[in-house]
Amino acid sequence: MEIVITADAEAAAEAAAGAIERLVVKHPNAVLGLATGSSPLPTYRRLIAAHREGRLSFASVRAFLLDEYVGLPADHPESYRAFIQREFTDHVDLPSDRLQGPDGSGSDAELRTAADRYEASITEAGGIDLQLLGIGRDGHIGFNEPTSSLGSRTRLKTLTETTRVDNARFFDDDVDAVPRHVLTQGIGTILDARHLLLVATGASKAEPVARAVEGPLTAMVPASALQLHPRATVVIDKKAAAKLIHANYYRHAYAHKPEWQRF
Ligand code: GLP
């Protein structure tokens, strides 16, 4: 795992957007995994700017969402599809039919089919080249809450109350409006991506980041599954790095990283 500690959230976004930009320039038909939440927003803003400056085209990219709420009407502004369109893809040249997310609109039986179909779509696209990730306060990735199987695939999950309270800010602070159920890529699905890029900033992420990076591999901290991945990059600002025991080593390793190894 590579840990990149930056001065602040903007520098973290610069590092993350740089990695995505380099990938898409090199492989214009790259398959991206997109995350929602507030952590990746500055990264998306930089990608939009790079597109507007003519440096970056997403015309041949395919993009897959990590997760989706169950039961929100298709046009609900807080569905993750609507969120990612509003915050990112509507502002670049990614054709809307090249953006896919799990379909959380059906009945119970349909949700299972939707989950299997989603896995098949990712496989048919050749797998995800780079999966952007955030981390929840309880260590979740996507919507894989603690105790999610480390081998799980896209499926229905029930949110913890912590996550519902955290996400109420997107629903006018009305926790009752936050769906209880979601479809999420499983941890096994996420681990299949060729490069994992987790971005976390701010003091509230210090604890989950430390547990994920330096704690034991455990289903109680789904993000600790990154320890299993051969190419996982964790980009964090100083505040999110505050509880890392080996922060100085990560800084030292990054400062002396050979040029050929740059992500
Ligand atoms: C949600 C998303 C996750 C995200 C997490 C953290 O639960 N499903 O993908 O990582 O929120 O969000 P934020 O970045 O807003 O702290």
Residues whose N, C-alpha, C, O or C-beta is under 5 A from the ligand:
A	BS01	GLP	A35 T36 G37 S38 S39 G134 I135 G136 H140 G142 F143
